[in-house]
Amino acid sequence: CNPIHIAFRSDSSLVTAEKGLNRVKVLAPDTSLLGVVWAQDIPPGAETPGLYCNVEPPIADLAVDADDRIFVLNRLEKALIVYEEARARSRGTERE
């Protein structure tokens, strides 16, 4: 029952929303894991941890825009959540 939603970023990496494992992750074009954007261990209504293919997934849909931001429609929070990759700060611009 995994994945249930997919989208591609401009670098051909793949964003997936999974049912059962309840997570959104980013895979490189070679299928290696680049990172987990969102994860929930136990979905509401589930009694024990594990794979829950019969429980309605918390992620209703996802999309990627031209700036590679990830939009996640989260039915648990009743919200559209936007994830943007953190940019590294360059040396000399940090303030203490």
C-alpha positions in Angstrom: 0.0 0.0 0.0 3.0 2.4 -0.4 3.3 5.0 -1.9 0.0 6.6 -2.5 1.0 10.1 -3.8 4.1 11.1 -5.8 5.6 14.3 -7.3 8.8 15.2 -9.0 11.2 18.1 -8.2 13.1 19.9 -10.8 16.3 17.9 -10.1 14.3 14.7 -10.9 14.2 13.7 -7.2 10.9 12.0 -6.2 8.6 13.1 -3.3 6.4 10.3 -2.0 3.6 10.2 0.5 3.1 6.7 1.9 0.2 4.9 3.5 0.9 2.5 6.3 4.3 4.0 7.2 2.6 7.5 7.2 5.5 9.6 6.0 6.6 12.0 3.2 10.1 11.4 1.9 12.4 12.6 -0.9 14.3 10.1 -3.0 17.2 10.9 -5.3 17.0 9.9 -9.0 19.1 6.8 -8.1 16.4 6.0 -5.5 18.6 6.7 -2.4 16.9 8.4 0.4 17.5 12.2 0.6 15.4 12.8 3.6 12.1 12.5 5.4 9.9 15.6 5.3 7.1 14.4 7.6 6.5 11.3 9.6 3.9 9.9 12.0 4.5 6.6 13.8 0.9 5.6 14.7 -2.1 6.9 12.8 -5.2 7.9 14.7 -7.4 4.9 15.5 -4.6 2.4 15.3 -4.0 0.3 18.4 -0.5 -1.0 17.8 2.5 0.3 15.7 3.2 -1.3 12.3 1.8 -1.0 8.8 -1.8 0.2 8.6 -3.1 -0.2 5.1 -6.7 -0.2 6.2 -6.5 3.2 8.1 -7.2 6.4 6.2 -3.8 8.1 5.6 -3.2 11.5 7.2 -1.8 12.9 3.9 -4.6 13.6 1.4 -2.3 14.8 -1.4 1.0 16.4 -2.2 2.5 18.6 -4.9 5.8 20.3 -5.8 6.0 23.8 -7.2 8.5 25.5 -9.6 10.7 26.5 -6.6 10.8 22.8 -5.4 8.7 23.6 -2.4 6.7 20.6 -1.2 3.0 21.2 -0.5 1.3 18.6 1.8 -2.4 18.5 2.3 -2.6 17.1 5.8 -6.1 15.9 6.8 -5.1 15.4 10.5 -4.2 19.1 10.9 -6.8 20.2 8.3 -4.0 22.3 6.7 -1.9 22.8 3.6 1.6 22.7 4.9 4.5 24.0 2.8 8.0 22.5 3.2 11.0 24.4 1.8 14.6 23.1 1.8 16.7 24.9 4.4 19.5 26.9 2.8 22.9 26.8 4.5 24.0 30.1 5.9 27.3 31.4 4.4 30.2 32.3 6.7 30.5 35.9 7.8 26.7 36.6 7.7 25.9 35.0 11.1 25.2 37.4 14.0 25.8 36.4 17.6 
